[in-house]
Amino acid sequence: MNTSLEPLLSIKAAANAAGLKYWLLLRAVNNGDIPTYQFGNKRRRVRLSDIEAAIVKSGWCE
């Protein structure tokens, strides 16, 4: 997937889209396992491809 065109989602929206619990994704973001993007004084945003990469790297799936 071309990440430059991939939408940035709120952590809550990304958790819903990925089928994850909000608190689980928030913990991964706060631990630095998933990169976030922030513009100005706005909320943190994430990419689904970054979440997917973190899941694969952690070994949660094969």
N, C-alpha and C positions, 0 to 999 in steps of 0.2 A: 504494500500500500504506500502511496506517496504521502509521507507524513507532513509535507509542507502544505497540503490541501486538506488534511484531516482536521475536522472540527475539534475545538477544545471544549470540554464539558466540565460542568461543576462536578465536584466529588460525588455529590448525591446522585446526579443524573448519570454519571459514569458507573456508579455502583449498580444502579437499576439496569442500565444497558448491558452490563457485564454479568448480571445475575449474582452479584455479590452483596453481602451485608454492608451497609454504610460504614459501620464501625470498623469492619475488617479492612476496607479500603482506606479509611482515614488513618488507621494505625500504620499501614504500609507506607502511606504518603508521609506521615510524621516521622517514620523511621528512616526515610530517605530511599526506600526501596523503589519508589515510583517518582519520577521527576514531575515537578509542577511548573506551571507557567503563570506569571502574574504581571499584569500591566497596570502601572500606576498604583493606586490604592485599592485595587479590585480584589475580589476573592481569587483563590488559587483555582487553576483549571488543570485538567489532565487529558491525555490522549488515550483512547482505547488501545491503540497499538502498544503503548508503554505498559499498560496494565497486562496485556497479553504476554509481552516479553518478560515481565516480572514473574508471571505465573509459570511460564516455561522454565525460566532460570531457577526458580525455587524448587522445581520438581513436583509441583502440585498435579501436573498432568504429564502424560507421556507423549 
